[in-house]
Structure formats: C-alpha cells, structure tokens
Amino acid sequence: MAKNSPMEFYQQVRAETAKVTWPTRRETLITTAMVFVMVFLASIFFLVSDQIIRFGVSTLLTLGH
C-alpha cells in the first residue's frame, strides 16, 4: 500500500467529505424527537415489566412464608 503525504491525505478526506449527504435541520429534529419517543416508550415498557416481575416474585416468596 502506497503511503500518502499528509497534504494528499487531507485532500482525499476533503473529497470524501464533499460526497457525504448531510441531513437537513428538519430531518435531524424529527430523528431526535423519534429517539426521545422511543426512549420514553422503552422506559414505560421496562417499568411495567419490572413491576409485573416484582409482583410475581414477591407473591412466590410470600407463599412459602
């Protein structure tokens, strides 16, 4: 593999960066909002799951007592 000079490397990086399709502000905001909604839904799901498991385990433990 041929070694590139630092300037040649920089030019290649600039050329590749120019090819990137960057998201618009609107796309970024919508994606961010979707992430927050999914985090909220996942937290509710795990809260409910945890409460059901806690209830089941405490019921099992009180049966033997």
C-alpha positions, 0 to 999 in steps of 0.5 A: 500500500502506497503511503500518502503525504499528509497534504494528499491525505487531507485532500482525499478526506476533503473529497470524501467529505464533499460526497457525504449527504448531510441531513437537513435541520428538519430531518435531524429534529424529527430523528431526535424527537423519534429517539426521545419517543422511543426512549420514553416508550422503552422506559414505560415498557421496562417499568411495567415489566419490572413491576409485573416481575416484582409482583410475581416474585414477591407473591412466590416468596410470600407463599412459602412464608 
